[in-house]
Amino acid sequence: MSHHVPPSQLLSAGGEPWKRPLPRRSVGRMATENTVEQRAGRGSNGRFTTGNTGRPVGARNKATLAAERLLDGQAEAITQAAIDAALAKEPTALRLCLERILAPRRDRLITLPQPMPATALEAIDVIIAAAVVGTIAPEAAERLVGLFNVRAQVAELPVLQERIARLEALLAGQPKAVIDALELDP
């Protein structure tokens, strides 16, 4: 039950239409007779509960499904039309076809001097020098330095674990007052 009001009457009936309150809708029988299945995943106020968007996992958008049904039998003809337009040197069609033909550019392999320096600091210096000279890209150098940092942290773990074990063994025989004086948090 929609009412069409000409724009001239909208302005004459009280100024800007966006400032007037919207008409109230009547509540029909459908709104009051929801079953438990229809309200699944909703709170007592009718809104979806936290973490529940209302769409089942794997459900697809209705507009996408409709578009797929329309294009279902036309994929080959559309592809051929795009190819024909690209062959006719249409720039958009050329770009579209090339994007589909060529794989996205990936990082190139990096060759670093062998054997690598003994310390992480020396290895990082070699990587930075390669980036400065232009042998490797700065982004690649940054990632490699990050890998060396992670490796250094992992290599340090056994040393730290050994030191902690020795400290715990030393403290095991000490009186509680000595341990409390050290203010160690477990």
N, C-alpha and C positions, 0 to 999 in steps of 0.2 A: 504494500500500500504506500506507493511513493507519490508525492505531490510535486508537480513541476511548477515552479514559480519563475516567471520571466525576470531577467536581471533588473529591469526597470522597477518592478515591484519590490525586489529585495532591498534596494536602496531607499525606496520611499517608505518601506514598512519598518523603519527603525535603524537606519544608518548602515554601518558595515555589517555584512552578513556573518563574518567570522567572529563578531563580538556577541551575537545573539545566542542564547542557549539552544542546544539541540532538542528536538521533540523527544519525549519519552516513548519508549517502545513498550507495548504490552507484553506481558509474560504469558506465553501460550502453554499448552499442555506438554509439549515436547520438552520444555526447559525443566519442568517439575517432575517428569517421570523418567529420569535417567536411571539406568540399571547400574548395578555394581560394575559390570564389565565395561560400560561406557566411561565410568569414572575411575578406572584403574590407573594408578600412578598419580592421582590427584589428592590434595588435602581436603579438609572439611570445607574450605572456602572455595573449592572448585578449581584452584590453580594447581599447576604441576608442582610436585614436590622437588626438593633440591636434588640435583643430579638426574632428573628425569625430564627430558625435553619433549616427551610425548610421542616422538617418532620411534618406532621399533628399530632395533639394530638391523642394518641392511636395507631398510625401507628407502625407496627412491622418490625423488621429487616428481609430482604429477605432471608438471610442465615438461620436465626432461623426458619422461616416458611418452608423452604425447608427441613431442618433437621427434623422438626416435621412431615412433610408429609412422609419422608422416614421411620421414626420410628413408624408411626401411628398404623399399624397393628402388630407391633413386640414387643410392650411393655410387654405383658405377657411372651413371650418367653425370652426376655432379663432379666426380673425380675427373672424368674425361673433359668436361667443360673447363675445369680449372687448368688442366694441362694445355688445352687449346688456347686459353687466354694467356698462359705463360709463354707459349710458343709464339703468340702474337705480340710478345714483348709488353704485356700489361704488367706494370711494376708490382702491384699488390699480389697478383697471381704468381709472378716469378718468385717473390719472397716466400709466399706460402709453400710453393712446391720445393724450393731449395731448403726450407726449414725441415721439410719432411724427408728429403733425400739425404742431406748431410747430418751426421750425428753431431750433437752438441760438442763443442771443443772441450777437451779434457786437458788436465795438466800434462805437460811433457815429462819424460823421464829426466832425472837429474844425475849427472855423473860427477862424483866428488873424488878427490885424490885417494888412491889406495896405497898403503894402508892408512886408515884414518888416524889422526893424532891420538895419543894415549889418554889425554885428559879431555873432559867435556869442554873446558874453557878453550883449549886449543882448537877443538872441533868447531866450536861456535865461531871462533875467529876465522877459520877457513870458510865457513858458510857465509859470514858477513863479507869477507873479501870477494867471494864468488858473486854475491849480490851487487857489490859496488862495481865490479868489472862488467857486470851484465851477463855473466855465465848462467845465472839463475835469476828468476823473477823475485822481487822483494817479498811477495806474498808467500812464495815457496820457502824462502829463507826464514821467514817468520814462523812458518809451520815446522820447519826442521829444528829451529832453535827451541820451539815448544816441546818437540819430541825429546830433544836432549835434556831439557829440564825435567820432564817426567821420568826419563830413564835414570837421571841422577838421583831423584827422590826415591825411586824404587830400589836402586842400588844401595842407598843409605839405610834402608829399613833393617836389614840383618845386623848392621853395625849398631844401630840404636837399640834393637831388641837384645843384643848381647850385653850392651852397657846397662840396660834396665835390669836384666837378670842378675848381673854382678852386684849392682846396687841393692837389689832386693835381698841377695844372699848376705851381703854385709850388714844390712839392717835387721836381718832375721834374729840375730842373737842379742841385739841391743835392748836396753830397758825402754819401756814405753815413754818415759820422760825425754829420752834422747830423740826418739822418733817425733814426738810432739814438738820438740824444740826446732826441728827442721821445717815444720809447717808444710809437709807434703800432702797434697791432695791426691787421693787415689784416682 
